């Protein structure tokens, strides 16, 4: 689930990704989130460590680089150790 790649060679997702897939929102300073669902023309993403979802147009989403994936996984593990994420 973590770090699944739902992209073509351009780094842009070619189809709707599976829930939990890591994605980068380029319209918000390369913020990394987990794909949650489709909401009309937007995709809903949630911060990896937990928090409020946000919506983004699919054209502003790309797959994360390996370093971005590592940071996201570390953030999730840290949140889990603090009891913020199950």
N, C-alpha and C positions, 0 to 999 in steps of 0.2 A: 504494500500500500504506500509506504513512504517512498518518495522519490520516483514514483512511477512516471514514465515519460510518455505523454500523450501528444507528442509533437511530430511535425515533419522536419525536414532538414533546415527550415528557416528558423526554428526555435519557437514558432507559433503553433499552438494546438490546432490540429487538423480536424478534430471532432470534440464532442463534449467529453471531458475526462470523467473518470470514475470518482465518486466521492472519496475525499481524503488525499487526492493527488495534490502534490505541492505545485504551486504556480506563483509567478512573480507579476505583480501589478505595476506596470511601467508608468501608469498615470499618477501614481502615489509614491514616487521616489523609490521604485523597486522594492516595494513592500511584499514580503513573502506570506502566503496564506494557503490554507487547505481548501480545495474546491468543495463546496457544499451542495449546490443545486443550481438550476436554471430558474431565473425569475424574469419572465418576459424576454426582452432582448439582452438582459444582463446575466452575468454569472455571479453567484454569491460566494465570497471567500471569507474564511474565518482565520484570525491570527493563530499561529501554530501553538502558542502557549495558552490559548484560550482567550476569550474576549468577544467583543461585539462583531458580528458579521458586517461586511460592506459589499457593495455591488460595483461591478466593473464591466465595461464593454469588452467582449472577447477580443477585439482588435488590439487592446492594450495589455494582453496577457501573454507571457512567454514561460517556457520551462526554466527552472532554476539551474544555475551552474552548480557544480559539485560543492564549491565553498558555501554557496547560499543554502544548499540542502543540509550541509553539516551544521551551519549556524541555526537553522530551523530545528533540527533534531536536538541540538544542545539546549535551545530555549525550551523545547517541550520537556526534556528530561529535567531541567532545572525547575520548571513549573510543577512537574509531578512530584519532585522531591520536597517542594514547599507545600504540597497538598492542594494545589490550585487546579490540577488536572488529574482525572482518574486514569 
